[in-house]
Amino acid sequence: MSEFVEFLKEVFVEFGLIQARKMFGGYGIYYKGTMFGLVADDTLYLKADKEIAKLFIAKGLGPFEYDKGDKVVKMSYYVAPDDIFDDPHEAALWAQRSYDVAGQAKVSTKPKSTKGKKVSSKR
């Protein structure tokens, strides 16, 4: 685990106990099993939807991007504001926003259950 990722455990101490999992050369940052952040090249990115993306953009913070063939893919994770690294309360506030967004995204992408529904089959 990188020193930066270990440092994030201290940054988010007021928010709660976070976990990090290796992924694609970086790390996913999780709270209670939900990924709300990612680390690439020792840079923290936090999950955003259209509404909170405006808060990141207002601070001049851009999204996580990567090259895929001949195009650039922008993900819904934005560079974390610098002030969270010195202010545990501010870190908790930004983490909670991103965690809430990630939780909503998780709910909206769950497949609908067919339990209890009659499924017809054509023969």
Contact map, one row per residue, 1 for C-alpha under 8 A:
111011000000000000000000000000000000000000000000000000000000000000000000000000000000000000000000000000000000000000000000000
111111000000000000000000000000000000000000000000000000000000000000000000000000000000000000000000000000000000000000000000000
111111100000000000000000000000000000000000000000000000000000000000000000000000000000000000000000000000000000000000000000000
011111110000000000000000000000000000000001000000000000000000000000000000000000000000000000000000000000000000000000000000000
111111111000000000010000001000000000001001000000000000000000000000000000000000000000000000000000000000000000000000000000000
111111111100000000000000000000000000000000000000000000000000000000000000000000000000000000000000000000000000000000000000000
001111111110000000000000000000000000000000000000000000000000000000000000000000000000000000000000000000000000000000000000000
000111111111000000000000000000000000000000000000000000000000000000000000000000000000000000000000000000000000000000000000000
000011111111100011100000000000000000000000000000000000000000000000000000000000000000000000000000000000000000000000000000000
000001111111100000000000000000000000000000000000000000000000000000000000000000000000000000000000000000000000000000000000000
000000111111110000000000000000000000000000000000000000000000000000000000000000000001111100100000000000000000000000000000000
000000011111111111000000000000000000000000000000000000000000000000000000000000000000000100110010000000000000000000000000000
000000001111111110000000000000000000000000000000000000000000000000000000000000000000000100010000000000000000000000000000000
000000000011111100000000000000000000000000000000000000000000000000000000000000000000000110110000000000000000000000000000000
000000000001111110000000000000000000000000000000000000000000000000000000000000000000000110111011000000000000000000000000000
000000000001111111000000000000100000000000000000000000000000000000000000000000000000000000000000000000000000000000000000000
000000001001101111100000000000100000000000000000000000000000000000000000000000000000000000000000000000000000000000000000000
000000001001000111110000000011110000000000000000000000000000000000000000000000000000000000000000000000000000000000000000000
000000001000000011111000000011100000000000000000000000000000000000000000000000000000000000000000000000000000000000000000000
000010000000000001111100001111000000000000000000000000000000000000000000000000000000000000000000000000000000000000000000000
000000000000000000111110001111000000000000000000000000000000000000000000000000000000000000000000000000000000000000000000000
000000000000000000011111111100000000000000000000000000000000000000000000000000000000000000000000000000000000000000000000000
000000000000000000001111111100000000000000000000000000000000000000000000000000000000000000000000000000000000000000000000000
000000000000000000000111111000000000000000000000000000000000000000000000000000000000000000000000000000000000000000000000000
000000000000000000000111111000000000000100000000000000000000000000000000000000000000000000000000000000000000000000000000000
000000000000000000000111111100000000011110000000000000000000000000000000000000000000000000000000000000000000000000000000000
000010000000000000011111111110000000011100000000000000000000000000000000000000000000000000000000000000000000000000000000000
000000000000000000011110011111000011111000000000000000000000000000000000000000000000000000000000000000000000000000000000000
000000000000000001111000001111100011111000000000000000000000000000000000000000000000000000000000000000000000000000000000000
000000000000000001111000000111111111100000000000000000000000000000000000000000000000000000000000000000000000000000000000000
000000000000000111100000000011111111000000000000000000000000000000000000000000000000000000000000001000000000000000000000000
000000000000000001000000000001111100000000000000000000000000000000000000000000000000000000000000000000000000000000000000000
000000000000000000000000000001111110000000000000000000000000000000000000000000000000000000000000000000000000000000000000000
000000000000000000000000000001111111000000000000000000000000000000000000000000000000000000000000001001100000000000000000000
000000000000000000000000000111101111110000000000000000000000000000000000000000000000000000000000001001000000000000000000000
000000000000000000000000000111100111110000000110000000000000000000000000000000000000000000000010011011000000000000000000000
000000000000000000000000000111000011111000011110000000000000000000000000000010000000000000000000010000000000000000000000000
000000000000000000000000011110000011111100011100000000000000000000000000000010000000000000000000000000000000000000000000000
000010000000000000000000011110000000111111111000000000000000000000000000000000000000000000000000000000000000000000000000000
000000000000000000000000111000000000011111111000000000000000000000000000000000000000000000000000000000000000000000000000000
000000000000000000000000010000000000001111100000000000000000000000000000000000000000000000000000000000000000000000000000000
000110000000000000000000000000000000001111110000000000000000000000000000000000000000000000000000000000000000000000000000000
000000000000000000000000000000000000001111111000000000000000000000000000000000100000000000000000000000000000000000000000000
000000000000000000000000000000000000111101111100000000000000000000000000000000110000000000000000000000000000000000000000000
000000000000000000000000000000000000111100111110000000000000001100000000000011110000000000000000000000000000000000000000000
000000000000000000000000000000000001110000011111000000000000000000000000000011110000000000000010010000000000000000000000000
000000000000000000000000000000000001100000001111100000000000000000000000000111000000000000000000011011000000000000000000000
000000000000000000000000000000000000000000000111111110000000000000000000000111000000000000000000110011000000000000000000000
000000000000000000000000000000000000000000000011111110000000000000000000000100000000000000000000000010000000000000000000000
000000000000000000000000000000000000000000000001111111000000000000000000000000000000000000000000000000000000000000000000000
000000000000000000000000000000000000000000000001111111100000000000000000000000000000000000000000000000000000000000000000000
000000000000000000000000000000000000000000000001111111110000000000000000000000000000000000000000100000000000000000000000000
000000000000000000000000000000000000000000000001111111111000000000000000000001000000000000000000000000000000000000000000000
000000000000000000000000000000000000000000000000011111111100000000000000000000000000000000000000000000000000000000000000000
000000000000000000000000000000000000000000000000001111111110000000000000000000000000000000000000000000000000000000000000000
000000000000000000000000000000000000000000000000000111111111110000000000000001111000000000000000000000000000000000000000000
000000000000000000000000000000000000000000000000000011111111110000000000000000000000000000000000000000000000000000000000000
000000000000000000000000000000000000000000000000000001111111100000000000000000000000000000000000000000000000000000000000000
000000000000000000000000000000000000000000000000000000111111100000000000000000001000000000000000000000000000000000000000000
000000000000000000000000000000000000000000000000000000011111110000000000000000000000000000000000000000000000000000000000000
000000000000000000000000000000000000000000000000000000011111111000000000000001111000000000000000000000000000000000000000000
000000000000000000000000000000000000000000000000000000011001111100000000000001100000000000000000000000000000000000000000000
000000000000000000000000000000000000000000001000000000000000111110000000011111100000000000000000000000000000000000000000000
000000000000000000000000000000000000000000001000000000000000011111000000011111100000000000000000000000000000000000000000000
000000000000000000000000000000000000000000000000000000000000001111100001111000000000000000000000000000000000000000000000000
000000000000000000000000000000000000000000000000000000000000000111110001110000000000000000000000000000000000000000000000000
000000000000000000000000000000000000000000000000000000000000000011111111100000000000000000000000000000000000000000000000000
000000000000000000000000000000000000000000000000000000000000000001111111100000000000000000000000000000000000000000000000000
000000000000000000000000000000000000000000000000000000000000000000111111000000000000000000000000000000000000000000000000000
000000000000000000000000000000000000000000000000000000000000000000111111000000000000000000000000000000000000000000000000000
000000000000000000000000000000000000000000000000000000000000000000111111100000000000000000000000000000000000000000000000000
000000000000000000000000000000000000000000000000000000000000000011111111110000000000000000000000000000000000000000000000000
000000000000000000000000000000000000000000000000000000000000000011110011111000000000000000000000000000000000000000000000000
000000000000000000000000000000000000000000000000000000000000001111000001111100000000000000000000000000000000000000000000000
000000000000000000000000000000000000000000000000000000000000001110000000111110000000000000000000000000000000000000000000000
000000000000000000000000000000000000000000000011100000000000001100000000011111000000000000000000000000000000000000000000000
000000000000000000000000000000000000110000001111000000000000001100000000001111100000000000000000000000000000000000000000000
000000000000000000000000000000000000000000001111000010010000111100000000000111110000000000000000000000000000000000000000000
000000000000000000000000000000000000000000111100000000010000111100000000000011111000000000000000000000000000000000000000000
000000000000000000000000000000000000000000011100000000010000100000000000000001111101000000000000000000000000000000000000000
000000000000000000000000000000000000000000000000000000010010100000000000000000111111000000000000000000000000000000000000000
000000000000000000000000000000000000000000000000000000000000000000000000000000011111110000000000000000000000000000000000000
000000000000000000000000000000000000000000000000000000000000000000000000000000001111111001100000000000000000000000000000000
000000000010000000000000000000000000000000000000000000000000000000000000000000011111111111100100000000000000000000000000000
000000000010000000000000000000000000000000000000000000000000000000000000000000000111111100100000000000000000000000000000000
000000000010000000000000000000000000000000000000000000000000000000000000000000000111111100000000000000000000000000000000000
000000000010000000000000000000000000000000000000000000000000000000000000000000000011111111100000000000000000000000000000000
000000000011111000000000000000000000000000000000000000000000000000000000000000000001111111110000000000000000000000000000000
000000000000011000000000000000000000000000000000000000000000000000000000000000000001001111111000000000000000000000000000000
000000000000000000000000000000000000000000000000000000000000000000000000000000000011001111111100000000000000000000000000000
000000000011011000000000000000000000000000000000000000000000000000000000000000000011101111111110000000000000000000000000000
000000000001111000000000000000000000000000000000000000000000000000000000000000000000000111111111000000000000000000000000000
000000000000001000000000000000000000000000000000000000000000000000000000000000000000000011111111100000000000000000000000000
000000000000000000000000000000000000000000000000000000000000000000000000000000000001000001111111110000000000000000000000000
000000000001001000000000000000000001000000000100000000000000000000000000000000000000000000111111111000000000000000000000000
000000000000001000000000000000000000000000000000000000000000000000000000000000000000000000011111111100000000000000000000000
000000000000000000000000000000000000000000000001000100000000000000000000000000000000000000001111111110000000000000000000000
000000000000000000000000000000000001100000000111000000000000000000000000000000000000000000000111111111000000000000000000000
000000000000000000000000000000100111000000000010000000000000000000000000000000000000000000000011111111100000000000000000000
000000000000000000000000000000000000000000000000000000000000000000000000000000000000000000000001111111110000000000000000000
000000000000000000000000000000000001000000000011100000000000000000000000000000000000000000000000111111111000000000000000000
000000000000000000000000000000000111000000000011000000000000000000000000000000000000000000000000011111111100000000000000000
000000000000000000000000000000000100000000000000000000000000000000000000000000000000000000000000001111111110000000000000000
000000000000000000000000000000000000000000000000000000000000000000000000000000000000000000000000000111111111000000000000000
000000000000000000000000000000000000000000000000000000000000000000000000000000000000000000000000000011111111100000000000000
000000000000000000000000000000000000000000000000000000000000000000000000000000000000000000000000000001111111110000000000000
000000000000000000000000000000000000000000000000000000000000000000000000000000000000000000000000000000111111110000000000000
000000000000000000000000000000000000000000000000000000000000000000000000000000000000000000000000000000011111110000000000000
000000000000000000000000000000000000000000000000000000000000000000000000000000000000000000000000000000001111111000000000000
000000000000000000000000000000000000000000000000000000000000000000000000000000000000000000000000000000000111111100000000000
000000000000000000000000000000000000000000000000000000000000000000000000000000000000000000000000000000000000111110000000000
000000000000000000000000000000000000000000000000000000000000000000000000000000000000000000000000000000000000011111000000000
000000000000000000000000000000000000000000000000000000000000000000000000000000000000000000000000000000000000001111100000000
000000000000000000000000000000000000000000000000000000000000000000000000000000000000000000000000000000000000000111111110000
000000000000000000000000000000000000000000000000000000000000000000000000000000000000000000000000000000000000000011111000000
000000000000000000000000000000000000000000000000000000000000000000000000000000000000000000000000000000000000000001111100000
000000000000000000000000000000000000000000000000000000000000000000000000000000000000000000000000000000000000000001111110000
000000000000000000000000000000000000000000000000000000000000000000000000000000000000000000000000000000000000000001011111000
000000000000000000000000000000000000000000000000000000000000000000000000000000000000000000000000000000000000000001001111100
000000000000000000000000000000000000000000000000000000000000000000000000000000000000000000000000000000000000000000000111110
000000000000000000000000000000000000000000000000000000000000000000000000000000000000000000000000000000000000000000000011111
000000000000000000000000000000000000000000000000000000000000000000000000000000000000000000000000000000000000000000000001111
000000000000000000000000000000000000000000000000000000000000000000000000000000000000000000000000000000000000000000000000111
